[in-house]
């Protein structure tokens, strides 16, 4: 079945994940004669509801602070609300056999959209930035009660105890894990349900206290699941937002996150909305997380689409397949994500112009845009949004096209169009493995391409941020995930900030760790070289 377990950490990550789950829910087909191209068992688990009906709920764990869940109820319409979360003990009473008086804060009123979901009727309310207050306000799926984990130590948006410092996240995880083993309580029950788990994906804040919480969490996951792919997506605040002190705090947090994830995660992809001008077809409110998270989720969901395609429909790729194409030398665990969204009518023509030969007979002297071989351009797609901005104030964000001096180690491309662009015939698995070894030996980029005729759906929960044809229900998407030598420059920029701003007791260790990471991405770097050792 090759299941993927998802762990969502924090409010910013839950916005992105809600769009992700809404999209997965839209792939379900309720006509027995029409099969979905998506294997739902990868992300959804079957179960039995309160009235004996068959249910499918996301295989996910959702962590958020007090007040972060909005109007979402732990016990939705699928489950008996009388059953308590501790297995039968009345909530709030515990082992105490005396009288109990509960003092509860006023509940957050459900949105019209969420009430309609619980009642099973279409919503009459059109979502807007005014009506979407929390990520649950545009949620379209039911979650299992075990998926909901509220953290009461901190409150969302608190000015007295903001959840921003790295130390706060570490202390929170340590205290929770000491009281009750988090993996035993939250993760193990989901992992034991899996037939053959292909990996774990973690959605988390990448530059706040949640990044420290995620770092400790991923470290525990790596100890428990040594050979399982663990992909971490870190969502950072847009550059230039907030006071200077908070910007520096976020930068140091982002540097720590990169250092930790390079050790424990299989792949780490830091994401953020670029501060530069976006394509003309994108118009959104940068202050609305509902808007910005929709763009990030569409790109993330598209690049990982091959991991959940049915094996009998189109080319399928598991997380470790994608990892093998990106982490070519074993020390490239940081990748950057780029994306273009296209009108379905013109998408095949646009994408066709970006693909040339895949002939790998001879290396090029210049490995720029990707590589030139036999006079033909080997196709780096010209994508107009780079969502992997480095959170260092002293450097510009990743460009939409790699610098000509950048060396590309590995690329994974996914295109979603009804009509596939013309390209080489698919090779057998053994031929692909052999070609990949040849390219690696020759110093050429390893390229893995996937295509699906399943275009990205535009749902009623998706904000109106795309200015394509009116009434469009699907858009074509072209995404690329890559590891390049350009990542070295961004990590070095973080290293310079850390060398000035980090705490004295960790400054040297963190700076040296970032230095080693940046060296792994330098063009022409070879392990064991004594060059520049002095």
N, C-alpha and C positions, 0 to 999 in steps of 0.2 A: 504493500500500500504506500510505502515511502512517505510517511507523514512528516509534517513540519509543525513544531510547537512554537507558538508566538508568546513573547513576554513583552508587555507594554509598561513602561516606567515613566510616569509623569504626565502632566496636562498637555504639554506640547506634543509629546509622542502620541497621546490618545486621540488628538485631533486628526493626525495623519492616519492612524490605525482605523479610526471610524470610517473615513473615506475608503480605506482598503477593504474593510469588511462589507461595507455597502456594495462595493463592486463585486466581491465574491458572491454575495447573495444574489445579485442580478444574473449570475451565470446558471442558476438552477433552472431546469426546464421541467414543466409539469405536464407535458404531453408525452405519453409513453412512446410515441412514434418518432420523437425528436430527441436525439442524444446530445448532451452538452459536450463541447470539446475539452472542458475542464474536468479533471478528476476531483470531485468534491471531498473525497476521503483524505486528501492531503491536508486540508485545513479545517475540515468539519468532522465532528464526532457524532455518531448516532446515539440516541437515548430514548427514554420513555417519559412522557410528560405526566402531569398530575391526573389527567383523565384517561391515561393509557394510550395516548396517541404517540406516533413515532415522531421524534424531534431530531433536528440537526442544529447543533450549536457550535460556534467557533472554538477551536482547540487553542485557547489563549488564556493568559493571566493578565489582569488589568489592575495595576497599582496606581493609586492617585491619593492626593491629600484630602483631608476633611473639607467638604464642600466642593471638591473637584468633579464629583459624579453628577452634579446638577440634579435633575429630576429623575434620573435613572434609579429604578428600584432593584434591590438585590434579588428579590423574588418576582420575576416577571409573570406574564400570563400563562407560561407553560408549566409552572411548578406550584406545588402546594405551599402557601405562605405560612402554614402552621408548623412546618418542619423547620427546626432551628439549624444554624450553621455548624453547631458543635456535635451534631449527630443525634439529637433528640433532647438535649437539656434545654430548658426554657431560657431563652436569651436574656441576659442580664442577671440571672439568678445564680448560675454556676453551681458550686457545691453547697452554697448556703441554703438551709432549710427553713429560714425564717421569712418574714415579710420583706418585700422589696418594693421600694419606691423609685421609679425611673423618672429622671429629669431629662427631657429631650429638647434640643433646639428646634425652632420652627422649621418644618420641612420646606424644601425648595419645590415650588409648584412645577409640575410637568408641563412641557411645551405641548402645544396642540399637535404637533407632528408626532411626539412620543405617545401621547394619549391615543391617537388614531392607530398607532402600531399595536398597542396593547389591546385595543378593541377590535383589531382586525378589519378596519375600514379605511378607505382612502382619506388622506388628510385634505381638508379644505383650505388650509393655511399655506401660503407660499412663503418659503423661507427667505429671509433677508438678514443683513448684518444686524438689524435691530432685534429680530426674533431669535437669532442664534446666540445664546449667552454662554452655553457650555457645549462640549463635544457631544453630549448625549442628546442635545436638542435636534440634531439631524441624523441620529442613529436609526438604522432600518432593520436591525437584527436583534434576536433574543440571545442573551448570554446565559450560560449555566451559572447558578449561584456561586459555585466554587471559583468562577472566573473573577468575581468581584472582590478585590482586596483593598479596603479603605485604611489609610494610615492616619491615625488620630493624633499623632505627636505634633504635627504641623497643620496649619490651616492655609488653604489656598488664598493667595493675595494678602497675607498678613504682613503688616509693616513692623510689628513688634518682633516676630520671629520669622523673617523671610528665609525660605529654603533656597539659598543661593551659594553658600560656601561649601567648598569641597569637604571640609572637616565635618560639616553637618550631615552630609550624605553618608560618609564612612561611619560616623557614630550611630546613625539611624539603622543602617544595615547590621552593624555589630550587635546593637542592643536587641533588635528583632530576632536575629539569628541565635542569640544567646538564650532568649526566652523560649523560643520554639524553632527548631531547625526548619528554615524556610524551604529548603529543597524537599525535605520529608513531608512537610505540611502542604506545600503548594505545587511542586513540580512532579514529584514521584507518581502521584495518582494519574497524572496526564501521560507521563512517559510510559507507565506500565500498560496503558491502553493501546499503545502504538504497536503495530505489527512489525514494521521495519522503519524506524525513524530515520529520515534522511538528514535532518538537521534542526537547529533551533535558530529562530530569528528574534532579535531583541530590538525593540523600538525604544529609544530613550532620549532625553535631553542630552546634548553634547557639551554644554558649557555652563551648567548650573550644578546644584547639589545632586541632582539625579544622575549626573555623569559619574560621580563618586560611588553612588549606590549601585549603578550598573557595573562599574569596574569590579566591585566586591562580588556582585552577583555572578558575573561572567567568570570570575576566578573560581568560584565555587562550582559553577557548571562544568568548567574545564576539568576540575578535579574529579567530578562525578562521572562525566561523559567524555572520557579522554579522546576518543576517536571520532566523535560526532562533530559535524560542521556547525560552527556557531558564528552566524553573521550578525553584526551589530550595526544599526543605522542610528547615527547621532545627529539630532536636529538642533542646530545652533541658531541663536538669535541673529537677526539681520545686522550686518555691520553698521556702526555709526549710531545705533539706537541706545538711548540711556545716557546717564552721566558718565564722565570719564573714568571715575573710580570703578564703576560697575563694568564698564567695557574692559578695563584691565583685569578685573577679577574673572570675567568670562574668558578672556584670552588665556590666563594661566590655567583655568579649569580645562579649557580645550586642549592645552598642551599636555596636561596630566592624563587626559582621556586618551590621547593618541599614544602616549607612552605605555599606558596600561593595556590598551586594546592590541597593540602590536605584539604583546607577550601572550595574551590569553585568547583572543578572538581569532577565528579563521580569516575573516575579512572585516574591516572597519571602513564604513563609508560615511564621512561627515557631510551633512547636507544643510543648505541654507538658501534662502531667497537672495539672488544676487542684487546688490545695490545699484548696479548699472541698469541702463535702459533695457527693458524687455522687448521681445518681438511685438510688432504692431497688433498681432491678433490676441495678445494677452492684455487684459485691462482688469486690474483688481485693486482692492483696498488693502494697502500694506499693513494697516492697523488691525485688520480682521484675520484672526487665526483660521477661521473657516475658509477664507479665500486662499491664503498662502499655503495652508496644509493641503488643499485640493490639488495644487500644482505639483507639490512634492510627492503626494501619494500616487498621482497618475504616472509619474516617471518611475517611481519605485515599483509599483504594481506591474508596469509593463516590462521592465528589465528582468523581473523574477517570474514572468509568466511561463517560461519553459519548464519551470520546476513543478508545475501543477497541470500541465497538459496531459491528456490521455495518451498512453503509449501507442494506441492503435489509430490515432488521427494524424498528428504532425510530430515533427522532431521534438523530442523531449530531452531536457537537460537537468540533472539533479544539481544540488548546491555544490557537491564536491566536483562535478564537471566544470561548473563555472569557476570555482576556486582554482582548479588546475590550469585553466586558461589565463587567469589573472596573476596568480602567485607563481610565476614561472621559475624563479630561482629559490623559492622557499622562504624568502624574507621580504616579500612584497605584499603586505597585508592591509595596505591603505589604498583605496581606489577612489576614483572620481566619476561622477555620474553626469551625463549630458543628455539632452532631450530636445526633440522637435515634435510639434503637433501639427498635423496637416489636414487639409480638407480631403475627405475620402475620394473625391472625384479626381484630384490631381496628384494624390500621394504616390501612386506607382511610377509616374513619370519623374517626379522629383527624386525619389529614392533610387531609381535606375541610373541616374546620372552620377551617383556617388559610388557606384560599385564598378570596379574594374576587374582585372585578372586576379586570380589567387595563385598564380604560378609562383613557386618558391625555389626555382632552380638556382638563382644567384642572388647574393645579398647586394644591397645598394651601398654606395659610399655615403649617401645621406639618408638617414632614417627619420626624416622630418615629419611630414604630415602623416604618413605611416612609413611608406617606403616606395621607391620607384624601382620597378623591375622590368628589364627588357624594354625600356622606354614607355612603359605603361604605369599609370598611377595606381597603386594598390590602396585602395579605398579607405581613407579615413572619412567617415561621413561628415558633412558640413552641418552640424547641429547648432541651433541658434540659442540654446539656453544651457549654461553650465551651472549646475545646482550644487557643486562641491566647493563652496567658497571657504577659504581658509580664514579662521577667526583671529587674524593678527592685524592690528591697526597699521602696521608699518609696511604692509604689502597689499598689492591689488588682488582682487579675486581671480580665480582661474579664468582664463580667457575661453571664449566659446570655441576657439580653434587652437590646438596645441601650438606652442612656439616651434619654429622651424628647427631649433637646436634641441628640442626634447627628443629623447629616445623613448620609444614605446615598447614596453615589455609584453603586455598582453591586453587583448580587447575582447569583450563580449558584446555583441550587437543583437538587438531584438527589433524586428519590424512587425507592425500590426496593420496589414492592409488586406482588403478583399482579394486583390489580384497581386500575386507575388511578382516582384521585379525579376527580370531574366538574370540568371546566374549559373554558375557551374553545377553540373549534376552532383548529387550527394555521393560522397565516397563511403565505402564500407568502414566499419569502426576501426579495423586494423590499419587501414590506409590513413585514416585521420590521425591515429596515434603515431604512425611512422612519420607523417608529414609534420606533425607538431614537434617531434624530436629533431627533424632536419632543420626546421626554422629556428628552434632554440639553439642548436649547435652553430648555425650560421649567424646568430645574433639578430635574427629577424623577429618581429613581433608575432606572438601566437594569437591567432584570430579564431573566434568561435562565433558563428552566425546562426541565428534562429529566426524563423518566420512563422507567423500565425495569421490566419484569415479572420481571427476574432479581434475586431477593432475595440477600442476603448469606449465603454458606454458612458453617455452623459445622462445621469439620473436626476430625479427631481431633488435629491439631496446635494447635488453638485452645484456650486455657485455659478452664476452667469459671468464667468471671467474670460470666455473665449468668444471672439467675434467672427465666427464662421457663418455659414448659411443659416438663416433663421429656422428654428425647428429641428436642427440637427440632433440626432439621438446617439450618434457614434462619431468618433474622430480617429483618424489614423495616427499612430504614434511611432516614432523612430527613436530608440534609446541606445546609449553606449555606455558601458562601464569599462574603465581602463586603468592600467597602472603605467605611469610614465616617469621619466627622470625629473619632470617639472615638479613633482610632489616634493622633491628634495629641497627646492627653493622655499616652498611654503613652510616646511618643517623647520628649516634654518631660521626663517623669520620668527617663528614661535620661539625658537631657541634663544634668539637675541632678546626677545621680550622677557622670557623666563630668567635669563641671566641677570636682569636688572630688577625684576618685580617679585619673583618667587621668594618664599621664606628662606632665611639663611641656612636653616638646618637641612633643607632639601634642594637648595638651588643647584649645587654641584652635581648631585646624583641625577636630577631631572634633566639638567642641561646636557650631561654626558649621554644620557639615554636617547635624547632627541638627536644628538649628533650621530649616534650609531644608526638610528633609523634613516636619517637623511643620507648617510653614506651608502646605504643599500640601494638608493635610487639614483645615484650619480652615474652619469653616462661614462662607460668605460671602466667602472669600478670592478675589481676582482678581489675575491676573498684571499687573504694571505699576503696581500701586497704590503710592502713596507714603505710605500711612497708617502711622504708628508708625515711620517710618524713623529718627527721632532716637533 
